[in-house]
Amino acid sequence: MARYTGPVCRLCRREGMKLYLKGARCDGPKCPIVQRQPAKNFPPGQHGQRRTRRPSEFGLQLREKQKVRRFYGIMEGQFRKHFREAERRGGVTGDNLLQILESRLDNVVYRMGFADSRRQARQLVRHGHFMVNGRKTNIPSFLVKATDEVSVRQESRRREYFTGYGEVLATRRAPEWLTVDSTNLSGKIVSLPARDQIEVPTFNEALIVEHYSR
């Protein structure tokens, strides 16, 4: 499975915004976006300080696509696949895309509070610690459906990571389209999220649709 293994804070600097790729660290004083003064908060690399130019229409579309792709931690091929699925569904393509991205198992595990970041959630899923409707599922891109139940496997509950994790879950807030049972280390998808139920930075999905429609 292809995945990005480079420094993630570099991605936030490139997009000029917090993408919350390191969990709680992103809300602390060590976040590079917070540490740097606004005048020094330029993109990484030797050309990061060059005179800023007015981005082209294509450049704006590309940057918006990259923001969303990196926020969810997905490589280009898989992101394009999700976009094609969003196009196939009826309704607004941009809203469908975000709904599909939120429905990924790694994102659901993160939203339920089992991990501090989507990268960590993806690793937990890949290591086979979760079940969907009672069946072991180790595919991060697996798309859950309404009424599906996600739970920690019985074998995994004996591991140090999940020992006493119910107390951690009780302190975290899940979005309204999910319910979490901190006692049984499980959660349920009440319904697939509508656009106004998806908590993300300010994204303009229309630019992504234009980018792939060129």
C-alpha positions in Angstrom: 0.0 0.0 0.0 1.5 3.3 -1.1 1.7 6.0 1.6 3.6 9.2 2.3 6.5 8.7 4.6 8.1 12.2 4.6 7.8 15.0 7.2 4.2 15.9 7.6 4.7 19.4 9.0 6.2 20.2 5.7 2.8 19.5 4.1 1.1 22.0 6.4 3.7 24.6 5.6 3.2 24.0 1.9 -0.5 24.5 2.1 -0.2 27.4 4.5 -2.7 26.0 7.0 -3.0 23.3 9.7 -3.9 19.9 8.3 -3.8 18.3 11.8 -1.5 15.5 10.7 0.1 15.0 14.1 -2.9 14.9 16.4 -2.7 16.9 19.6 0.7 18.3 18.7 -1.0 20.4 16.0 -2.9 22.3 18.8 0.3 22.9 20.8 3.0 25.5 20.7 5.4 23.2 18.7 3.3 23.4 15.6 5.4 25.1 12.8 2.5 27.1 11.7 2.2 28.6 15.2 5.9 28.9 15.8 6.7 30.9 12.7 5.8 34.6 12.4 3.3 35.3 9.6 6.0 36.9 7.6 8.2 33.8 7.8 5.4 31.3 7.3 6.4 30.6 3.7 6.3 27.2 1.9 9.3 24.8 2.4 12.2 24.4 0.0 14.8 26.7 -1.4 12.2 28.6 -3.5 9.8 29.0 -0.6 10.7 32.6 0.0 10.5 33.7 -3.6 8.3 36.6 -4.6 4.7 35.4 -4.4 2.8 35.5 -7.7 -0.8 35.5 -8.3 -1.8 31.9 -8.7 -3.5 30.8 -12.0 -6.9 29.2 -12.1 -5.3 25.8 -12.5 -3.0 26.6 -9.5 -5.9 27.4 -7.3 -7.7 24.2 -8.2 -4.5 22.1 -7.7 -3.8 23.6 -4.3 -7.4 22.9 -3.1 -7.2 19.3 -4.3 -3.8 18.9 -2.5 -5.2 20.3 0.7 -8.1 17.9 0.9 -6.0 14.9 -0.2 -3.3 15.6 2.4 -5.8 16.3 5.1 -7.2 12.8 4.7 -3.8 11.3 4.1 -4.6 9.7 0.7 -2.4 9.2 -2.3 -3.4 10.6 -5.7 -4.6 7.4 -7.3 -6.9 6.6 -4.5 -8.2 10.1 -4.2 -9.0 10.1 -7.9 -10.9 6.8 -7.5 -13.0 8.3 -4.7 -13.7 11.3 -7.0 -15.0 9.1 -9.8 -17.2 7.3 -7.3 -18.5 10.7 -6.1 -19.3 11.6 -9.7 -21.2 8.4 -10.2 -23.5 9.1 -7.3 -26.4 11.5 -7.7 -26.3 14.9 -6.2 -23.5 17.4 -5.6 -20.2 15.8 -6.5 -18.2 17.9 -4.0 -20.5 16.9 -1.2 -20.4 13.3 -2.3 -16.6 13.4 -2.3 -16.3 14.6 1.3 -18.9 12.1 2.4 -16.9 9.3 0.8 -13.7 10.5 2.4 -15.4 10.6 5.8 -16.8 7.1 5.3 -13.4 5.5 5.1 -12.7 3.1 7.9 -9.4 4.9 8.9 -11.3 8.2 9.2 -14.2 6.7 11.1 -11.7 5.1 13.6 -10.1 8.6 14.0 -13.4 10.4 14.3 -14.6 7.9 17.0 -11.5 8.8 19.1 -9.5 5.6 18.8 -6.5 7.4 17.4 -4.9 10.8 17.7 -4.5 11.2 13.9 -5.6 9.6 10.7 -2.1 8.3 10.2 -2.3 6.5 13.5 -5.8 5.2 12.8 -4.6 3.8 9.4 -1.9 1.9 11.1 -4.3 0.5 13.7 -6.6 -0.7 11.0 -3.8 -2.2 8.9 -2.7 -4.2 12.0 -6.1 -5.8 12.2 -7.3 -4.3 15.5 -10.8 -3.5 14.3 -13.9 -5.3 13.2 -16.9 -4.0 11.1 -20.1 -5.8 11.9 -18.2 -8.5 13.7 -15.8 -9.2 10.9 -12.1 -8.4 11.0 -11.3 -5.6 8.5 -7.8 -4.4 7.9 -8.4 -2.2 4.8 -8.2 1.6 5.7 -10.1 2.6 2.5 -13.1 0.3 3.4 -16.2 2.4 3.1 -18.6 2.0 6.0 -22.4 2.4 5.6 -25.2 3.6 7.8 -26.0 1.3 10.8 -22.5 -0.4 10.5 -20.8 -1.1 13.8 -17.0 -0.7 14.3 -15.4 -2.3 17.3 -12.0 -3.3 18.7 -11.3 -7.0 18.3 -11.3 -9.0 21.5 -7.8 -10.1 21.0 -6.6 -6.5 20.6 -8.3 -5.3 23.8 -5.6 -7.2 25.8 -2.9 -5.1 24.2 -1.3 -2.2 26.2 -2.6 0.4 23.8 -6.3 -0.4 24.4 -6.0 -1.2 28.1 -8.1 1.3 29.9 -8.8 3.1 26.6 -12.5 3.4 27.5 -11.5 6.3 29.9 -9.8 8.1 27.0 -12.9 7.6 24.7 -15.1 9.1 27.4 -13.2 12.4 27.2 -13.5 12.7 23.4 -16.4 14.0 21.4 -17.5 12.1 18.3 -19.4 13.9 15.5 -23.2 13.7 15.6 -23.4 11.1 12.8 -21.5 8.6 15.0 -22.2 7.1 18.4 -19.4 5.6 20.6 -19.7 3.1 23.4 -16.6 3.7 25.6 -17.3 0.7 27.8 -17.4 -1.8 24.9 -14.8 0.0 22.8 -17.2 0.2 19.8 -19.1 2.7 17.8 -21.9 2.8 15.3 -22.6 4.9 12.2 -25.9 6.5 12.8 -26.0 7.9 9.2 -23.6 9.0 6.5 -22.6 12.6 7.2 -24.2 15.5 5.4 -22.0 18.4 4.3 -22.8 20.5 7.3 -21.9 17.7 9.7 -18.4 17.3 8.4 -15.8 19.2 10.5 -13.0 20.2 8.2 -11.0 23.3 7.5 -12.4 25.7 5.0 -12.3 23.7 1.8 -13.8 24.7 -1.6 -14.9 21.3 -3.1 -16.1 23.1 -6.3 -12.5 23.8 -7.2 -11.6 20.1 -6.9 -14.5 19.2 -9.2 -13.3 21.8 -11.7 -9.7 20.4 -11.5 -10.8 16.9 -12.4 -13.2 18.2 -15.1 -10.6 19.9 -17.2 
